[in-house]
Amino acid sequence: MKKGKGMKFVGDSRITAEKVRFIPKDYSEYPGKTEAFWPNFLLKEWLAGSVFLVGFLCLVLAHPAPLEGPADPTDAAYLPLPDWYFLFLYQLLKYKFASAQYFVIGALVMPGLAFGGLMLAPFLDKGKGRRPNKRPISVSLMLLGIIAVFWLTWEAASHVDWEAKAEENRPIPPGSTVEIDTEDPGYAVYENNCLSCHGGQLEGVAGPALIGMEYSVEEIKQIAVEGIGDMPPGQFNGTEEELQQLAEFIVATNEQAAEDH
Amino acid sequence: MLQKIYDWVDERVDITPLWRDIADHEVPEHVNPAHNFSAFVYCFGGLTFFVTVIQILSGMFLTMYYVPDIENAWRSVYYLQTQVAHGQIVRGMHHWGASVVIVMLFLHTLRVFFQGAYKKPRELNWIVGVLIFFIMLGLGLTGYLLPWDNKAYFATVVTLEIAEGIPYIGEMTKTLLAGHPEIVGAQTLTRFFAIHVFFLPAALFALMAVHFILIRKQGISGPM
């Protein structure tokens, strides 16, 4: 295209004296049938968009957005993780060649080269051919990059027990103390078997809080005996009747807590 | 009636060329899934835009309840999630939309890349597109902190540590983002909120405008 400087214009206007403009190829020159965008094609796009929206809303309804407990900077045991689409960068920084004294390589050089290359792709891959088999270098580099990103993401995500992490970090409003019925026969059982890990207010100490759970009586009985996640089996020592009282006490306290909110 | 209004406006500001640019054009067969189903790969860009619109709208409604302050941020999200009618759905749309938009952007980028559609004359639009990708990642990064729960807080601490590790400009970058060289707290939250809600969307809108104007000006790349 012509550069701006030597251009001549028609009088005091923006119309160039010589009309050499870049005009994209008219679609009627392409083989096959064209279709009017408005309204024919737009109607079909609208339908495709609606189907997509229904699928998206099903996802939203099936899986409510997660929320953990309020930020607690003193929680030294918390395992920090970024959102899933940053996991590959996070994982990269765990390798020896990309951490400690090589931190700059992992944090700056490698992502910089990858994303810089992506951005400058049109200037690195200048050949005329558009088909992938006409440009083997750029295509294979891209495939390599995709494989690396998927693999790093998998490596980072597969070692995390996501369900246990969510379970240990349930959203409980700060300062919301539930009234614990210490007269309940279940509380005595709780005191003997569970209090040391789950706290006097069911607020959680070494183990997670027991407020805000959605377990049934039967499920709690099973967990108390068989354990779950990091909780080993055999924590409960007592009779079947005491186990029943304990589970009913925990469920009742949870129902009470749910009503208070 | 509509025609009359159109004519009245058109007579004064000549909107027909604008209308022609936006709507009155032909869609070639090779991008039309109705003719050739494999052309659905051309939908990824449009779907990215669609999810972006969902993000803008749901985000606007979220700010009606959200309070960017360390005492109340978590509580306001918790209230929205548990008490407000349809709050869970609006927050769910924004949460899942943030992931879906990244997936769609990724697929759109792959489509353009493997078809070699970024070659002359479309180099500039490719660069604009990659910049949009970066902006989206920035939106994801800053938005992740806003609920001020444990995962948000600790992810941000790690992010800021990584920023701090950059030689020469690391500490400046960290202070700029966090509002303080040491503390990740109230200032960090308000800065991330401002970046998430004002700075990055402004950049996103400008880049999207350029992206679309260039598409209309250059047309869709031809069949392979």
Interface residues (C-beta under 8 A of the other chain):
Chain A: F22 P24 K25 Y27 S28 Y30 P31 G32 K33 T34 E35 A36 F37 W38 F41 L42 K44 E45 A48 G49 F52 L53 F56 L57 L59 V60 L61 H63 P64 A65 P66 L67 E68 G69 P70 A71 D72 P73 D75 Y78 L79 P80 L81 P82 D83 W84 Y85 F86 Y90 L93 F103 V104 A107 L108 F115 L118 M119 A121 P122 F123 D125 K126 K128 G129 R130 R131 P132 K134 R135 V139 M142 I146 N169 P171 P173 H261
Chain B: A23 D24 H25 E26 V27 P28 E29 H30 N32 P33 A34 H35 C43 G46 L47 F50 V51 I54 I70 W74 R75 V77 Y78 Q81 T82 Q83 Q88 I89 R91 G92 M93 H94 H95 W96 G97 A98 S99 V100 I102 T109 L110 F113 F114 Q115 G116 A117 Y118 K119 K120 P121 R122 E123 W126 I127 V130 L131 F134 L137 G140 L141 Y144 P147 W148 D149 N150 K151 A152 Y153 F154 A155 V157 V158 T159 I162 G165 I166 P167 V184 K217 Q218 G219 S221 G222 P223 M224
